[in-house]
Amino acid sequence: MNIAIIPARGGSKRIPRKNITRFCGKPIIAYSIEAAINSKLIDRVIVSTDDYEIANVAKEYGAEIPFMRDKSLADDMTGTTPVIRSALSDYIALKNNVEYCLCLYATAPFVTAQLLDQSLELLQQTKADYVFTAHRFSFPIQRALLEDEIGNIRPCSAVDINKRSQDLPHAYHDAGQLYAAQASTWLDTSKAIFSEHSRMLKLPSHLVQDIDTFEDWKRAEVMFRILKEMGERSS
């Protein structure tokens, strides 16, 4: 089977209770759960959490909570990969046969079922280790400037600083929405998400919204409503 694991710890600090705060009318985690449930290629939707309130909200919207996350994997210092690896291992230990596993963040309201299916299809087609959503930087990062503690400025790349934008290769950043791989790849500690063996599912700027502050949240809600009115979120 193919599964989606949504990591959602309870200790968010910048936006308290972030994963279940209402976003355009419902808990933000609901959008990720519903996208995964509506996917044609995902069979089960699991939420990994240490928080019983989050667990109850997740169940309300159709996700499974086969176990609670260990507190040791719910602090500020624990990365996504060990959380997914632990949840996947525990799920397989319950005698579940998992072929593909997709990590989907709880605060990704712009993700759709179609996008999840596209990521799994790209993974299967390319035989990549991982597929993740990405977005192109709007300005050439090779022409970035650095400033020291007393205000002195120097180019990040002295070789590229005076080159024309069109002569520099495009650079991309992780969109922070999803990561897809075979279950065996997640469990292989020698394989990194960001490597030459991975592939990017490139998204337009209006579908990439970082939500780390209250200002980010308000901006994302405005964009979400606009896209919903235009009927573009499902495209």
C-alpha angles and dihedrals in degrees: 000000000000119000138189118215117199113197111211118164121185101229104079108152109182091053107020114225087004098163094059100030110124114261115189091338107325141052108291092233088062091073093057092045093049093047091053093045090052093048115113093215103044117084104182133025117208129183118208109206142146092205123088094203090055089046091054093048090048091052090049090060095045107269125132125237103194090167140356120253118254113253090235088068096047104071131104093261100055115099128218098254098062090046093053092042091053095046092046092049091049092048092050089048087062086067096263118147106219122187103170128021125194122196109211122183119234092228099057106106093158093063115102135194088252091056092051090051091048091054093052092045091051090048092053094044097049099035087225123165092234139003119203137170116257141175132209119246109248092221128041106266089205087073095052120134127223126208125200128215094276096045102263113148130214133168117258087224116025089188094058105031095096098038121111116258091240091057094058125082118250117259126207138198133209109267091212097229113101146353122198129193143140113280090244090056093053089052093049106090092196093067118083126202094228106053141110088269093063130081133215127230098209118217133194117249095254091063095050115080123160109210110195103121136039088254090054089049095053092046091050092051091052092050092045092054092047093051091046091052090049092046092233101122092078095048 
